[in-house]
Each structure stands twice: as structure tokens, then as C-alpha cells.
């Protein structure tokens, strides 16, 4: 296990490094003058040049790359061109909101999606399965921003039960969490149903039922555990994506997370923040994938790494 873990950690480091180099090159190949955008369209040429020097954009691309890699190995993601604060500070101030939203929506999706998928598999071909499949199809097909707007109109504007935007109190997270959880719940339910249908046709399930074990116990205690491996993969990927910032949802609900920070930074041509966010997103996604792989051995004792 230690050898496997070391190999995966090295793989994570290399992945983040190559992502960092790629985003560095892509950002600097974009058209337009970032120094002019940051300094302001009405700024004088002298102010634009001072901004270019401050951002290091007066250096050659090779020199900028060397400085960027050196700072990266020291954990320095640069300084925001908009606020003048360290990029790590800008990200740290928003990360808590994104983590809270991603966790809440993922937990909600798992608590609803797995039972729904199991219920549909247990009653395959019946009315319950048809109803669950309809809800799943609706959840996967529906645009996230449209659902968010509908929830705001119903629960914020008409009923006035919940706040429409911002993160001023505990009630503020309900609408964005439900919006994100609906798609994830549908995806989790679909994967759970498919995996459970495959497991329920295994010999050990038929043997347990033939011996008189209650079918409910066979489904929930034995079959479900063996069917969870692909479900965990989906949940991990969904959670990793949400940690990368739910851009549409955070924009619709005015949620002060990483997704909204990325959008604001792109419009402002704040290159250091955009670079830092993409690097952090890649790191978080890689770490979540590593955690998912290690979780397999806890669910299925037959899985061993080495």
C-alpha cells in the first residue's frame, strides 16, 4: 500500500505541474493586452507600462515561465492584479464557501440517490422503476441554471421562504445546494440502479434468497455493498467537480465561492488568480480521485493495492 500511495502522490504532483504549465501558456497566448485592461481603458500609457512591469509582463515568456515555476515550488501563486492581495489569500477566503456548498449538495445527492436507485433496481420493470427513471431523466436533462432560477422564483419571490442570493445565513445554502444536488442525485440514482441490477443477478444473491434470507436484507446488507464501487467513483467525480467551483450555480445565486471568483477574474483579466484557481482545481480533483481509489479497499476486501 505504501508503494502504491507513493506512486499516486508522485502522479498527483506531476499532473498538477503539467496543468500549471499548460494554463500558464494558455493565459499568455490570449489576445489583448492584460496590462491595459487591468490599468483601465482611460489610463495613460505610463500607467499601463507600470502595470506591465508590476505584473512581470515586460519579461520574455521564457523568463516569466522560470519565475512562475520557481514561485510554484515555493507555494507562491502570485499576487492578484485586481486587489493586490496574495492569490492564496483570495482563494482561501472563498474556499470555505465552495467546500460547504459542495459537501452539502453531495451529501444530499447520496442520501437520496442511492436509496432511489436501489429501490428502482429492486422493483425493476414495475411502476416504481418507471417513476424513478422519469425523475432521473428529468434531473440529468434539466439545465442547472434553469432549475436555480425556477427555485428562486418559487421559494424566494413568490413564497418568500428562502433568500434568493448571497451567503448571509444558514438558509442561504438551501437553494444552491438543492440545485446542485438534483443533477448529482439523478446521476447517482442511475448508476446505483445499473450496478444493483447486475449484482442482484449474481449467484450468491439467488442462493441467499433460496436459503430463506429476507430479500430486503439481501438487497440492503449484501448486494448494495458490492454495488457501491461504481457509485463511489461517480460521487467522487461529482464532488471533485463541485470543489472546482459550481460556476453557473454560484453565479445565479450570488454564492461567494471559487466558481464566482473564477468568472470575475476572467472578466478582469486577473491572470494570477485564474492561474492559481486552475492549479488548485487540478490539485483538489486529483486528491479526490486518490481518496476514491483508497476507499475501494474499505468497501471490497478483495481490492488490494501494491
C-alpha positions in Angstrom: 0.0 0.0 0.0 2.8 2.4 0.9 4.4 1.9 -2.5 1.1 2.4 -4.3 0.4 5.5 -2.3 3.8 7.0 -3.1 3.3 6.3 -6.8 -0.1 8.0 -6.7 1.3 11.1 -4.8 4.0 11.4 -7.4 1.4 11.1 -10.1 -0.7 13.8 -8.5 2.3 16.2 -8.3 3.2 15.6 -12.0 -0.4 16.2 -13.0 -0.6 19.4 -11.2 2.7 20.6 -12.6 1.7 19.9 -16.2 -1.7 21.6 -15.6 0.2 24.6 -14.2 2.5 24.8 -17.3 -0.5 24.4 -19.6 -2.6 27.2 -18.0 0.5 29.5 -17.8 0.9 29.2 -21.6 -2.8 29.4 -22.4 -3.3 32.5 -20.4 -0.5 34.4 -22.0 -1.5 33.4 -25.5 -4.9 35.0 -25.1 -5.5 38.0 -27.4 -5.5 41.5 -25.9 -3.3 43.5 -23.5 -3.9 42.5 -19.9 -1.9 45.5 -18.6 -4.3 47.8 -20.4 -7.4 46.0 -19.1 -6.1 46.0 -15.6 -4.9 49.6 -15.6 -8.1 50.8 -17.2 -9.1 51.9 -20.6 -8.7 55.5 -19.7 -5.3 55.0 -18.1 -2.2 56.7 -19.6 0.5 54.8 -21.4 2.8 55.4 -18.4 0.3 53.8 -16.0 -0.1 50.9 -18.4 3.7 50.3 -18.6 3.9 50.5 -14.8 1.2 47.9 -14.5 3.0 45.7 -17.1 6.2 45.9 -15.1 4.4 45.2 -11.8 2.8 42.0 -13.3 6.1 40.9 -14.8 4.6 41.0 -18.3 7.6 43.0 -19.6 9.8 39.9 -19.3 10.2 37.4 -22.0 7.8 34.4 -22.0 10.7 32.1 -21.0 11.7 34.4 -18.1 8.1 34.6 -16.9 7.9 30.8 -17.1 11.0 30.3 -15.0 9.7 32.8 -12.3 6.3 31.1 -12.4 7.7 27.6 -11.8 10.1 28.8 -9.1 7.2 30.5 -7.2 5.0 27.5 -7.7 7.5 25.2 -5.9 7.5 27.6 -3.0 3.7 27.6 -2.8 3.5 31.1 -4.1 0.7 31.6 -6.6 1.4 35.2 -7.2 -0.5 38.4 -6.4 -3.9 39.4 -7.6 -3.8 42.1 -10.2 -7.2 43.5 -9.0 -6.9 43.6 -5.3 -3.1 43.4 -4.7 -3.7 40.5 -2.2 -1.8 37.2 -2.5 -3.7 34.7 -4.7 -3.6 32.1 -1.9 -5.4 34.6 0.3 -8.0 35.3 -2.3 -8.6 31.6 -2.8 -8.6 30.9 0.9 -11.3 33.4 1.5 -13.6 31.7 -1.0 -12.7 28.1 -0.5 -14.8 27.6 2.7 -18.0 28.7 0.9 -17.3 26.3 -2.0 -16.4 23.4 0.3 -19.6 23.9 2.3 -21.8 24.0 -0.8 -20.1 21.0 -2.4 -20.3 18.9 0.8 -24.0 19.8 1.4 -25.1 19.1 -2.2 -23.1 15.8 -2.3 -24.4 14.5 1.0 -27.9 15.4 -0.2 -27.4 13.6 -3.5 -26.1 10.5 -1.9 -28.8 10.3 0.8 -31.5 10.5 -1.9 -29.8 9.0 -5.0 -28.6 5.7 -3.6 -32.0 4.7 -2.0 -33.8 5.7 -5.2 -31.5 3.7 -7.4 -31.7 0.7 -5.1 -35.5 0.9 -4.9 -35.7 1.1 -8.7 -33.4 -1.9 -9.1 -35.4 -3.9 -6.6 -38.7 -3.2 -8.5 -37.2 -3.3 -12.0 -39.8 -3.1 -14.7 -42.6 -2.0 -12.4 -44.3 1.3 -11.7 -41.7 2.3 -9.1 -38.9 1.8 -11.5 -40.7 3.8 -14.2 -41.3 6.7 -11.8 -37.7 6.8 -10.6 -36.4 6.6 -14.1 -38.5 9.5 -15.1 -37.2 11.6 -12.2 -33.6 10.6 -13.1 -34.1 11.5 -16.8 -35.6 14.9 -15.7 -32.7 15.6 -13.4 -30.0 14.7 -15.9 -31.6 16.6 -18.8 -32.6 19.8 -17.0 -30.1 22.8 -17.1 -28.8 23.7 -13.7 -29.2 27.5 -14.2 -32.9 27.0 -15.2 -33.6 25.0 -12.1 -31.9 27.6 -10.0 -34.0 30.4 -11.5 -37.2 28.4 -11.0 -36.4 27.8 -7.4 -35.7 31.5 -6.8 -39.0 32.5 -8.4 -41.0 30.0 -6.4 -39.3 30.0 -3.0 -37.8 33.4 -2.8 -40.0 35.7 -4.9 -43.5 34.2 -4.5 -43.4 32.3 -1.2 -40.6 34.4 0.4 -39.3 31.5 2.4 -35.7 31.5 1.4 -33.1 34.1 0.4 -32.5 34.5 -3.3 -28.8 35.1 -3.3 -25.8 35.6 -1.1 -24.5 33.7 1.9 -25.8 35.8 4.8 -27.2 32.9 6.9 -27.7 29.1 7.1 -30.8 29.3 5.0 -28.9 30.8 2.1 -27.3 27.5 1.2 -30.6 25.6 0.7 -31.5 26.7 -2.8 -28.0 26.4 -4.3 -27.4 23.0 -2.6 -30.7 21.6 -3.8 -30.0 22.9 -7.3 -26.6 21.2 -7.5 -27.8 18.1 -5.7 -30.7 17.4 -8.1 -28.4 16.7 -11.0 -25.9 14.7 -8.9 -28.8 12.8 -7.3 -30.2 11.7 -10.7 -26.7 10.6 -11.8 -26.1 8.7 -8.6 -29.5 7.0 -8.8 -28.9 5.9 -12.4 -25.5 4.4 -11.7 -26.8 2.7 -8.5 -29.7 1.2 -10.4 -27.5 -0.2 -13.1 -25.0 -1.6 -10.7 -27.6 -3.1 -8.4 -29.3 -4.9 -11.4 -26.0 -6.5 -12.2 -25.4 -7.6 -8.6 -28.9 -8.9 -8.0 -28.4 -11.5 -10.7 -25.3 -12.9 -9.1 -25.3 -16.5 -7.8 -24.8 -15.5 -4.1 -27.9 -13.4 -4.1 -30.1 -16.2 -5.5 -28.5 -18.6 -3.0 -29.2 -16.3 -0.1 -32.8 -15.9 -1.2 -33.2 -19.6 -1.7 -32.0 -20.2 1.9 -34.7 -18.1 3.2 -32.9 -14.9 3.9 -35.3 -11.9 3.6 -34.9 -10.2 0.2 -34.8 -6.8 1.9 -31.8 -7.9 4.0 -30.1 -9.4 0.9 -30.5 -6.2 -1.1 -29.6 -3.6 1.6 -26.9 -5.5 3.5 -25.1 -7.6 0.9 -25.9 -6.6 -2.7 -25.7 -2.8 -2.1 -22.2 -3.0 -0.6 -20.9 -4.9 -3.7 -22.7 -2.5 -6.0 -21.2 0.6 -4.4 -17.8 0.7 -6.2 -19.0 2.5 -9.4 -21.3 4.7 -7.3 -18.3 5.8 -5.2 -16.5 6.7 -8.4 -19.4 8.8 -9.6 -19.8 10.5 -6.2 -16.0 11.3 -6.1 -16.0 12.8 -9.6 -19.1 14.9 -8.8 -17.6 16.1 -5.5 -14.3 16.9 -7.3 -16.1 18.9 -9.9 -18.1 20.8 -7.3 -14.9 21.6 -5.4 -13.7 23.2 -8.6 -16.5 25.7 -8.3 -20.0 25.3 -9.5 -19.7 28.3 -11.8 -23.3 28.6 -13.1 -24.9 27.9 -9.7 -22.7 30.2 -7.8 -23.3 32.9 -10.4 -27.1 32.5 -10.3 -27.3 32.6 -6.5 -24.5 35.1 -5.9 -22.6 32.5 -3.8 -19.2 33.8 -2.9 -17.3 30.7 -3.9 -14.4 29.7 -6.1 -16.5 29.4 -9.2 -17.7 33.0 -9.0 -14.2 34.2 -8.2 -13.0 32.5 -11.4 -15.6 34.2 -13.5 -14.8 37.6 -12.0 -11.1 37.1 -12.5 -11.5 36.1 -16.2 -13.5 39.2 -16.9 -11.0 41.4 -15.1 -8.1 39.6 -16.9 -6.6 38.8 -13.4 -4.1 36.3 -14.7 -2.5 35.3 -11.4 -5.9 34.4 -9.8 -7.0 32.5 -12.9 -3.8 30.5 -12.9 -4.0 29.9 -9.2 -7.6 28.7 -9.3 -7.0 26.2 -12.2 -3.9 24.8 -10.3 -6.0 24.4 -7.1 -8.9 22.8 -9.0 -6.5 20.3 -10.5 -4.9 19.5 -7.1 -8.3 19.1 -5.5 -9.6 16.8 -8.2 -6.5 14.6 -8.2 -6.7 14.3 -4.4 -10.4 13.4 -4.5 -9.6 10.7 -7.1 -6.9 9.3 -4.9 -9.3 9.2 -1.9 -11.8 7.4 -4.0 -9.3 4.7 -5.1 -8.3 4.2 -1.4 -11.9 3.9 -0.4 -12.4 0.8 -2.7 -10.4 -1.3 -0.4 -12.6 -0.4 2.5 -15.8 -1.5 0.7 -14.4 -4.6 -1.1 -11.8 -6.5 0.9 -10.7 -8.2 -2.3 -9.3 -5.0 -3.6 -5.6 -4.7 -2.6 -3.0 -2.2 -3.9 0.6 -3.0 -4.3 
